[in-house]
């Protein structure tokens, strides 16, 4: 996810209010919740935020998915990146 978003997880951890960091944090919350099956507490721990903020971040990200084509494309790139890593895994 870091490669697709252009930001490292350590750059978005914590309570920053910068829009670019908030957008990436919402991206991590959305992808984490939808496709990684992490709990809100696990996502919160990784992002360094309160677990109650995960739900709000997820809702904002869901709204962005509907309204923001760039955000949707970023999610698609992340999922494609993950699929490539799964498909290139050798047994």
Jmol script that loads the backbone (N, CA, C; Angstrom):
load data "model"
ATOM      1  N   UNK A   1       0.821  -1.194   0.000  1.00  0.00           N
ATOM      2  CA  UNK A   1       0.000   0.000   0.000  1.00  0.00           C
ATOM      3  C   UNK A   1       0.861   1.253   0.000  1.00  0.00           C
ATOM      4  N   UNK A   2       1.991   1.160   0.644  1.00  0.00           N
ATOM      5  CA  UNK A   2       2.867   2.332   0.736  1.00  0.00           C
ATOM      6  C   UNK A   2       3.338   2.783  -0.642  1.00  0.00           C
ATOM      7  N   UNK A   3       3.668   1.828  -1.518  1.00  0.00           N
ATOM      8  CA  UNK A   3       4.142   2.183  -2.851  1.00  0.00           C
ATOM      9  C   UNK A   3       3.049   2.897  -3.646  1.00  0.00           C
ATOM     10  N   UNK A   4       1.836   2.401  -3.574  1.00  0.00           N
ATOM     11  CA  UNK A   4       0.738   2.999  -4.328  1.00  0.00           C
ATOM     12  C   UNK A   4       0.322   4.359  -3.772  1.00  0.00           C
ATOM     13  N   UNK A   5       0.362   4.516  -2.455  1.00  0.00           N
ATOM     14  CA  UNK A   5      -0.078   5.771  -1.844  1.00  0.00           C
ATOM     15  C   UNK A   5       0.998   6.845  -1.859  1.00  0.00           C
ATOM     16  N   UNK A   6       2.260   6.417  -1.971  1.00  0.00           N
ATOM     17  CA  UNK A   6       3.364   7.375  -1.958  1.00  0.00           C
ATOM     18  C   UNK A   6       3.775   7.824  -0.569  1.00  0.00           C
ATOM     19  N   UNK A   7       3.176   7.239   0.458  1.00  0.00           N
ATOM     20  CA  UNK A   7       3.522   7.588   1.839  1.00  0.00           C
ATOM     21  C   UNK A   7       3.783   6.320   2.629  1.00  0.00           C
ATOM     22  N   UNK A   8       4.748   6.389   3.490  1.00  0.00           N
ATOM     23  CA  UNK A   8       5.062   5.278   4.384  1.00  0.00           C
ATOM     24  C   UNK A   8       4.089   5.297   5.560  1.00  0.00           C
ATOM     25  N   UNK A   9       3.836   4.126   6.105  1.00  0.00           N
ATOM     26  CA  UNK A   9       2.922   4.023   7.244  1.00  0.00           C
ATOM     27  C   UNK A   9       3.375   4.921   8.387  1.00  0.00           C
ATOM     28  N   UNK A  10       4.670   5.002   8.644  1.00  0.00           N
ATOM     29  CA  UNK A  10       5.164   5.839   9.741  1.00  0.00           C
ATOM     30  C   UNK A  10       4.847   7.319   9.514  1.00  0.00           C
ATOM     31  N   UNK A  11       4.651   7.726   8.253  1.00  0.00           N
ATOM     32  CA  UNK A  11       4.337   9.124   7.947  1.00  0.00           C
ATOM     33  C   UNK A  11       2.885   9.474   8.256  1.00  0.00           C
ATOM     34  N   UNK A  12       2.019   8.477   8.295  1.00  0.00           N
ATOM     35  CA  UNK A  12       0.598   8.759   8.542  1.00  0.00           C
ATOM     36  C   UNK A  12       0.135   8.317   9.914  1.00  0.00           C
ATOM     37  N   UNK A  13       1.006   7.681  10.681  1.00  0.00           N
ATOM     38  CA  UNK A  13       0.634   7.252  12.026  1.00  0.00           C
ATOM     39  C   UNK A  13       0.335   8.451  12.918  1.00  0.00           C
ATOM     40  N   UNK A  14      -0.602   8.278  13.833  1.00  0.00           N
ATOM     41  CA  UNK A  14      -0.890   9.308  14.818  1.00  0.00           C
ATOM     42  C   UNK A  14      -2.031  10.222  14.414  1.00  0.00           C
ATOM     43  N   UNK A  15      -2.126  11.329  15.087  1.00  0.00           N
ATOM     44  CA  UNK A  15      -3.290  12.208  14.998  1.00  0.00           C
ATOM     45  C   UNK A  15      -3.140  13.390  14.039  1.00  0.00           C
ATOM     46  N   UNK A  16      -2.288  13.295  13.052  1.00  0.00           N
ATOM     47  CA  UNK A  16      -2.087  14.410  12.126  1.00  0.00           C
ATOM     48  C   UNK A  16      -3.394  14.825  11.458  1.00  0.00           C
ATOM     49  N   UNK A  17      -3.556  16.117  11.253  1.00  0.00           N
ATOM     50  CA  UNK A  17      -4.751  16.633  10.602  1.00  0.00           C
ATOM     51  C   UNK A  17      -4.470  17.105   9.172  1.00  0.00           C
ATOM     52  N   UNK A  18      -3.259  16.909   8.688  1.00  0.00           N
ATOM     53  CA  UNK A  18      -2.929  17.301   7.315  1.00  0.00           C
ATOM     54  C   UNK A  18      -3.800  16.488   6.355  1.00  0.00           C
ATOM     55  N   UNK A  19      -4.386  17.152   5.374  1.00  0.00           N
ATOM     56  CA  UNK A  19      -5.312  16.500   4.446  1.00  0.00           C
ATOM     57  C   UNK A  19      -4.667  15.322   3.723  1.00  0.00           C
ATOM     58  N   UNK A  20      -3.440  15.474   3.266  1.00  0.00           N
ATOM     59  CA  UNK A  20      -2.795  14.378   2.535  1.00  0.00           C
ATOM     60  C   UNK A  20      -2.627  13.152   3.426  1.00  0.00           C
ATOM     61  N   UNK A  21      -2.264  13.373   4.668  1.00  0.00           N
ATOM     62  CA  UNK A  21      -2.105  12.252   5.601  1.00  0.00           C
ATOM     63  C   UNK A  21      -3.454  11.647   5.967  1.00  0.00           C
ATOM     64  N   UNK A  22      -4.444  12.485   6.127  1.00  0.00           N
ATOM     65  CA  UNK A  22      -5.779  11.976   6.469  1.00  0.00           C
ATOM     66  C   UNK A  22      -6.334  11.112   5.330  1.00  0.00           C
ATOM     67  N   UNK A  23      -6.134  11.550   4.095  1.00  0.00           N
ATOM     68  CA  UNK A  23      -6.621  10.789   2.945  1.00  0.00           C
ATOM     69  C   UNK A  23      -5.943   9.422   2.870  1.00  0.00           C
ATOM     70  N   UNK A  24      -4.640   9.381   3.097  1.00  0.00           N
ATOM     71  CA  UNK A  24      -3.918   8.111   3.067  1.00  0.00           C
ATOM     72  C   UNK A  24      -4.349   7.236   4.235  1.00  0.00           C
ATOM     73  N   UNK A  25      -4.571   7.832   5.377  1.00  0.00           N
ATOM     74  CA  UNK A  25      -5.036   7.074   6.548  1.00  0.00           C
ATOM     75  C   UNK A  25      -6.405   6.453   6.241  1.00  0.00           C
ATOM     76  N   UNK A  26      -7.289   7.213   5.612  1.00  0.00           N
ATOM     77  CA  UNK A  26      -8.594   6.675   5.232  1.00  0.00           C
ATOM     78  C   UNK A  26      -8.434   5.534   4.234  1.00  0.00           C
ATOM     79  N   UNK A  27      -7.471   5.671   3.351  1.00  0.00           N
ATOM     80  CA  UNK A  27      -7.180   4.617   2.390  1.00  0.00           C
ATOM     81  C   UNK A  27      -6.751   3.334   3.109  1.00  0.00           C
ATOM     82  N   UNK A  28      -5.841   3.463   4.079  1.00  0.00           N
ATOM     83  CA  UNK A  28      -5.387   2.321   4.860  1.00  0.00           C
ATOM     84  C   UNK A  28      -6.570   1.701   5.614  1.00  0.00           C
ATOM     85  N   UNK A  29      -7.424   2.531   6.195  1.00  0.00           N
ATOM     86  CA  UNK A  29      -8.586   2.035   6.940  1.00  0.00           C
ATOM     87  C   UNK A  29      -9.528   1.280   6.010  1.00  0.00           C
ATOM     88  N   UNK A  30      -9.803   1.865   4.852  1.00  0.00           N
ATOM     89  CA  UNK A  30     -10.749   1.252   3.910  1.00  0.00           C
ATOM     90  C   UNK A  30     -10.231  -0.086   3.398  1.00  0.00           C
ATOM     91  N   UNK A  31      -9.017  -0.092   2.884  1.00  0.00           N
ATOM     92  CA  UNK A  31      -8.450  -1.329   2.346  1.00  0.00           C
ATOM     93  C   UNK A  31      -8.264  -2.354   3.467  1.00  0.00           C
ATOM     94  N   UNK A  32      -7.803  -1.881   4.612  1.00  0.00           N
ATOM     95  CA  UNK A  32      -7.630  -2.791   5.746  1.00  0.00           C
ATOM     96  C   UNK A  32      -8.936  -3.425   6.175  1.00  0.00           C
ATOM     97  N   UNK A  33      -9.988  -2.640   6.199  1.00  0.00           N
ATOM     98  CA  UNK A  33     -11.284  -3.154   6.621  1.00  0.00           C
ATOM     99  C   UNK A  33     -11.954  -4.034   5.590  1.00  0.00           C
ATOM    100  N   UNK A  34     -11.843  -3.656   4.329  1.00  0.00           N
ATOM    101  CA  UNK A  34     -12.519  -4.390   3.268  1.00  0.00           C
ATOM    102  C   UNK A  34     -11.811  -5.682   2.871  1.00  0.00           C
ATOM    103  N   UNK A  35     -10.493  -5.643   2.794  1.00  0.00           N
ATOM    104  CA  UNK A  35      -9.796  -6.760   2.172  1.00  0.00           C
ATOM    105  C   UNK A  35      -8.804  -7.492   3.063  1.00  0.00           C
ATOM    106  N   UNK A  36      -8.448  -6.938   4.185  1.00  0.00           N
ATOM    107  CA  UNK A  36      -7.473  -7.648   5.013  1.00  0.00           C
ATOM    108  C   UNK A  36      -8.130  -8.358   6.188  1.00  0.00           C
ATOM    109  N   UNK A  37      -9.382  -8.035   6.444  1.00  0.00           N
ATOM    110  CA  UNK A  37     -10.117  -8.637   7.557  1.00  0.00           C
ATOM    111  C   UNK A  37      -9.484  -8.332   8.913  1.00  0.00           C
ATOM    112  N   UNK A  38      -8.794  -7.208   8.992  1.00  0.00           N
ATOM    113  CA  UNK A  38      -8.285  -6.747  10.280  1.00  0.00           C
ATOM    114  C   UNK A  38      -9.441  -6.176  11.086  1.00  0.00           C
ATOM    115  N   UNK A  39      -9.356  -6.273  12.387  1.00  0.00           N
ATOM    116  CA  UNK A  39     -10.368  -5.657  13.243  1.00  0.00           C
ATOM    117  C   UNK A  39     -10.084  -4.159  13.345  1.00  0.00           C
ATOM    118  N   UNK A  40     -11.065  -3.415  13.820  1.00  0.00           N
ATOM    119  CA  UNK A  40     -10.877  -1.978  14.026  1.00  0.00           C
ATOM    120  C   UNK A  40      -9.726  -1.728  14.994  1.00  0.00           C
ATOM    121  N   UNK A  41      -9.630  -2.548  16.018  1.00  0.00           N
ATOM    122  CA  UNK A  41      -8.547  -2.382  16.996  1.00  0.00           C
ATOM    123  C   UNK A  41      -7.184  -2.622  16.350  1.00  0.00           C
ATOM    124  N   UNK A  42      -7.081  -3.614  15.466  1.00  0.00           N
ATOM    125  CA  UNK A  42      -5.813  -3.894  14.787  1.00  0.00           C
ATOM    126  C   UNK A  42      -5.426  -2.771  13.830  1.00  0.00           C
ATOM    127  N   UNK A  43      -6.410  -2.258  13.111  1.00  0.00           N
ATOM    128  CA  UNK A  43      -6.154  -1.133  12.200  1.00  0.00           C
ATOM    129  C   UNK A  43      -5.724   0.087  13.004  1.00  0.00           C
ATOM    130  N   UNK A  44      -6.428   0.364  14.088  1.00  0.00           N
ATOM    131  CA  UNK A  44      -6.101   1.510  14.937  1.00  0.00           C
ATOM    132  C   UNK A  44      -4.687   1.399  15.489  1.00  0.00           C
ATOM    133  N   UNK A  45      -4.314   0.210  15.921  1.00  0.00           N
ATOM    134  CA  UNK A  45      -2.969   0.012  16.466  1.00  0.00           C
ATOM    135  C   UNK A  45      -1.906   0.305  15.413  1.00  0.00           C
ATOM    136  N   UNK A  46      -2.108  -0.186  14.191  1.00  0.00           N
ATOM    137  CA  UNK A  46      -1.136   0.032  13.118  1.00  0.00           C
ATOM    138  C   UNK A  46      -1.028   1.498  12.730  1.00  0.00           C
ATOM    139  N   UNK A  47      -2.159   2.210  12.804  1.00  0.00           N
ATOM    140  CA  UNK A  47      -2.176   3.620  12.411  1.00  0.00           C
ATOM    141  C   UNK A  47      -1.888   4.570  13.569  1.00  0.00           C
ATOM    142  N   UNK A  48      -1.856   4.051  14.788  1.00  0.00           N
ATOM    143  CA  UNK A  48      -1.593   4.895  15.938  1.00  0.00           C
ATOM    144  C   UNK A  48      -2.730   5.838  16.257  1.00  0.00           C
ATOM    145  N   UNK A  49      -3.967   5.342  16.065  1.00  0.00           N
ATOM    146  CA  UNK A  49      -5.146   6.167  16.335  1.00  0.00           C
ATOM    147  C   UNK A  49      -6.069   5.422  17.295  1.00  0.00           C
ATOM    148  N   UNK A  50      -7.048   6.132  17.795  1.00  0.00           N
ATOM    149  CA  UNK A  50      -8.050   5.549  18.680  1.00  0.00           C
ATOM    150  C   UNK A  50      -8.968   4.651  17.845  1.00  0.00           C
ATOM    151  N   UNK A  51      -9.311   3.470  18.349  1.00  0.00           N
ATOM    152  CA  UNK A  51     -10.187   2.575  17.580  1.00  0.00           C
ATOM    153  C   UNK A  51     -11.527   3.186  17.183  1.00  0.00           C
ATOM    154  N   UNK A  52     -12.032   4.128  17.969  1.00  0.00           N
ATOM    155  CA  UNK A  52     -13.309   4.757  17.606  1.00  0.00           C
ATOM    156  C   UNK A  52     -13.178   5.588  16.335  1.00  0.00           C
ATOM    157  N   UNK A  53     -11.958   6.011  15.998  1.00  0.00           N
ATOM    158  CA  UNK A  53     -11.763   6.796  14.778  1.00  0.00           C
ATOM    159  C   UNK A  53     -11.729   5.928  13.527  1.00  0.00           C
ATOM    160  N   UNK A  54     -11.559   4.630  13.691  1.00  0.00           N
ATOM    161  CA  UNK A  54     -11.512   3.732  12.537  1.00  0.00           C
ATOM    162  C   UNK A  54     -12.859   3.727  11.823  1.00  0.00           C
ATOM    163  N   UNK A  55     -13.933   3.629  12.567  1.00  0.00           N
ATOM    164  CA  UNK A  55     -15.271   3.631  11.962  1.00  0.00           C
ATOM    165  C   UNK A  55     -15.561   4.904  11.197  1.00  0.00           C
ATOM    166  N   UNK A  56     -15.205   6.029  11.787  1.00  0.00           N
ATOM    167  CA  UNK A  56     -15.420   7.314  11.099  1.00  0.00           C
ATOM    168  C   UNK A  56     -14.553   7.410   9.851  1.00  0.00           C
ATOM    169  N   UNK A  57     -13.305   6.955   9.960  1.00  0.00           N
ATOM    170  CA  UNK A  57     -12.406   6.974   8.809  1.00  0.00           C
ATOM    171  C   UNK A  57     -12.892   6.062   7.701  1.00  0.00           C
ATOM    172  N   UNK A  58     -13.426   4.917   8.081  1.00  0.00           N
ATOM    173  CA  UNK A  58     -13.972   3.991   7.086  1.00  0.00           C
ATOM    174  C   UNK A  58     -15.153   4.630   6.362  1.00  0.00           C
ATOM    175  N   UNK A  59     -16.036   5.273   7.106  1.00  0.00           N
ATOM    176  CA  UNK A  59     -17.207   5.912   6.488  1.00  0.00           C
ATOM    177  C   UNK A  59     -16.770   7.024   5.532  1.00  0.00           C
ATOM    178  N   UNK A  60     -15.798   7.840   5.931  1.00  0.00           N
ATOM    179  CA  UNK A  60     -15.290   8.891   5.033  1.00  0.00           C
ATOM    180  C   UNK A  60     -14.675   8.268   3.775  1.00  0.00           C
ATOM    181  N   UNK A  61     -13.940   7.175   3.954  1.00  0.00           N
ATOM    182  CA  UNK A  61     -13.325   6.504   2.807  1.00  0.00           C
ATOM    183  C   UNK A  61     -14.384   5.911   1.889  1.00  0.00           C
ATOM    184  N   UNK A  62     -15.430   5.353   2.465  1.00  0.00           N
ATOM    185  CA  UNK A  62     -16.516   4.803   1.646  1.00  0.00           C
ATOM    186  C   UNK A  62     -17.173   5.897   0.817  1.00  0.00           C
ATOM    187  N   UNK A  63     -17.357   7.065   1.419  1.00  0.00           N
ATOM    188  CA  UNK A  63     -17.913   8.200   0.684  1.00  0.00           C
ATOM    189  C   UNK A  63     -16.958   8.662  -0.419  1.00  0.00           C
ATOM    190  N   UNK A  64     -15.657   8.646  -0.116  1.00  0.00           N
ATOM    191  CA  UNK A  64     -14.663   9.007  -1.140  1.00  0.00           C
ATOM    192  C   UNK A  64     -14.707   8.025  -2.306  1.00  0.00           C
ATOM    193  N   UNK A  65     -14.917   6.749  -2.003  1.00  0.00           N
ATOM    194  CA  UNK A  65     -14.998   5.740  -3.059  1.00  0.00           C
ATOM    195  C   UNK A  65     -16.131   6.081  -4.032  1.00  0.00           C
ATOM    196  N   UNK A  66     -17.207   6.599  -3.510  1.00  0.00           N
ATOM    197  CA  UNK A  66     -18.344   6.961  -4.357  1.00  0.00           C
ATOM    198  C   UNK A  66     -18.106   8.244  -5.131  1.00  0.00           C
ATOM    199  N   UNK A  67     -17.412   9.200  -4.539  1.00  0.00           N
ATOM    200  CA  UNK A  67     -17.327  10.542  -5.111  1.00  0.00           C
ATOM    201  C   UNK A  67     -15.994  10.908  -5.755  1.00  0.00           C
ATOM    202  N   UNK A  68     -14.927  10.200  -5.432  1.00  0.00           N
ATOM    203  CA  UNK A  68     -13.586  10.634  -5.823  1.00  0.00           C
ATOM    204  C   UNK A  68     -12.917   9.581  -6.702  1.00  0.00           C
ATOM    205  N   UNK A  69     -12.857   9.869  -7.999  1.00  0.00           N
ATOM    206  CA  UNK A  69     -12.288   8.915  -8.950  1.00  0.00           C
ATOM    207  C   UNK A  69     -10.820   8.618  -8.656  1.00  0.00           C
ATOM    208  N   UNK A  70     -10.064   9.619  -8.258  1.00  0.00           N
ATOM    209  CA  UNK A  70      -8.647   9.413  -7.949  1.00  0.00           C
ATOM    210  C   UNK A  70      -8.493   8.436  -6.777  1.00  0.00           C
ATOM    211  N   UNK A  71      -9.339   8.564  -5.774  1.00  0.00           N
ATOM    212  CA  UNK A  71      -9.306   7.659  -4.624  1.00  0.00           C
ATOM    213  C   UNK A  71      -9.649   6.238  -5.065  1.00  0.00           C
ATOM    214  N   UNK A  72     -10.695   6.101  -5.895  1.00  0.00           N
ATOM    215  CA  UNK A  72     -11.067   4.778  -6.413  1.00  0.00           C
ATOM    216  C   UNK A  72      -9.917   4.147  -7.184  1.00  0.00           C
ATOM    217  N   UNK A  73      -9.260   4.948  -8.017  1.00  0.00           N
ATOM    218  CA  UNK A  73      -8.139   4.430  -8.803  1.00  0.00           C
ATOM    219  C   UNK A  73      -6.987   3.995  -7.906  1.00  0.00           C
ATOM    220  N   UNK A  74      -6.758   4.729  -6.842  1.00  0.00           N
ATOM    221  CA  UNK A  74      -5.700   4.364  -5.901  1.00  0.00           C
ATOM    222  C   UNK A  74      -6.027   3.026  -5.223  1.00  0.00           C
ATOM    223  N   UNK A  75      -7.268   2.847  -4.825  1.00  0.00           N
ATOM    224  CA  UNK A  75      -7.684   1.571  -4.227  1.00  0.00           C
ATOM    225  C   UNK A  75      -7.486   0.447  -5.240  1.00  0.00           C
ATOM    226  N   UNK A  76      -7.858   0.678  -6.493  1.00  0.00           N
ATOM    227  CA  UNK A  76      -7.678  -0.340  -7.536  1.00  0.00           C
ATOM    228  C   UNK A  76      -6.204  -0.687  -7.718  1.00  0.00           C
ATOM    229  N   UNK A  77      -5.323   0.325  -7.701  1.00  0.00           N
ATOM    230  CA  UNK A  77      -3.883   0.070  -7.838  1.00  0.00           C
ATOM    231  C   UNK A  77      -3.368  -0.771  -6.676  1.00  0.00           C
ATOM    232  N   UNK A  78      -3.833  -0.463  -5.482  1.00  0.00           N
ATOM    233  CA  UNK A  78      -3.402  -1.224  -4.301  1.00  0.00           C
ATOM    234  C   UNK A  78      -3.860  -2.671  -4.410  1.00  0.00           C
ATOM    235  N   UNK A  79      -5.102  -2.862  -4.817  1.00  0.00           N
ATOM    236  CA  UNK A  79      -5.614  -4.228  -4.937  1.00  0.00           C
ATOM    237  C   UNK A  79      -4.890  -4.995  -6.039  1.00  0.00           C
ATOM    238  N   UNK A  80      -4.576  -4.326  -7.138  1.00  0.00           N
ATOM    239  CA  UNK A  80      -3.829  -4.975  -8.215  1.00  0.00           C
ATOM    240  C   UNK A  80      -2.439  -5.362  -7.734  1.00  0.00           C
ATOM    241  N   UNK A  81      -1.820  -4.474  -6.954  1.00  0.00           N
ATOM    242  CA  UNK A  81      -0.496  -4.746  -6.388  1.00  0.00           C
ATOM    243  C   UNK A  81      -0.550  -5.981  -5.483  1.00  0.00           C
ATOM    244  N   UNK A  82      -1.577  -6.054  -4.661  1.00  0.00           N
ATOM    245  CA  UNK A  82      -1.736  -7.197  -3.759  1.00  0.00           C
ATOM    246  C   UNK A  82      -1.984  -8.481  -4.552  1.00  0.00           C
ATOM    247  N   UNK A  83      -2.800  -8.408  -5.592  1.00  0.00           N
ATOM    248  CA  UNK A  83      -3.075  -9.584  -6.407  1.00  0.00           C
ATOM    249  C   UNK A  83      -1.807 -10.076  -7.101  1.00  0.00           C
ATOM    250  N   UNK A  84      -0.988  -9.155  -7.601  1.00  0.00           N
ATOM    251  CA  UNK A  84       0.276  -9.545  -8.224  1.00  0.00           C
ATOM    252  C   UNK A  84       1.156 -10.293  -7.236  1.00  0.00           C
ATOM    253  N   UNK A  85       1.207  -9.799  -6.008  1.00  0.00           N
ATOM    254  CA  UNK A  85       2.051 -10.469  -5.015  1.00  0.00           C
ATOM    255  C   UNK A  85       1.507 -11.848  -4.669  1.00  0.00           C
ATOM    256  N   UNK A  86       0.198 -12.005  -4.659  1.00  0.00           N
ATOM    257  CA  UNK A  86      -0.408 -13.311  -4.382  1.00  0.00           C
ATOM    258  C   UNK A  86      -0.152 -14.256  -5.550  1.00  0.00           C
ATOM    259  N   UNK A  87      -0.332 -13.770  -6.764  1.00  0.00           N
ATOM    260  CA  UNK A  87      -0.201 -14.626  -7.941  1.00  0.00           C
ATOM    261  C   UNK A  87       1.245 -15.004  -8.240  1.00  0.00           C
ATOM    262  N   UNK A  88       2.194 -14.202  -7.771  1.00  0.00           N
ATOM    263  CA  UNK A  88       3.597 -14.536  -8.031  1.00  0.00           C
ATOM    264  C   UNK A  88       4.207 -15.355  -6.897  1.00  0.00           C
ATOM    265  N   UNK A  89       3.433 -15.624  -5.885  1.00  0.00           N
ATOM    266  CA  UNK A  89       3.903 -16.451  -4.773  1.00  0.00           C
ATOM    267  C   UNK A  89       4.077 -17.875  -5.275  1.00  0.00           C
ATOM    268  N   UNK A  90       5.238 -18.424  -5.058  1.00  0.00           N
ATOM    269  CA  UNK A  90       5.474 -19.801  -5.514  1.00  0.00           C
ATOM    270  C   UNK A  90       5.381 -20.767  -4.333  1.00  0.00           C
ATOM    271  N   UNK A  91       4.864 -21.921  -4.594  1.00  0.00           N
ATOM    272  CA  UNK A  91       4.685 -22.939  -3.567  1.00  0.00           C
ATOM    273  C   UNK A  91       5.890 -23.847  -3.510  1.00  0.00           C
TER     274      UNK A  91
END
end "model"
wireframe off; spacefill off
backbone 0.3
color backbone group
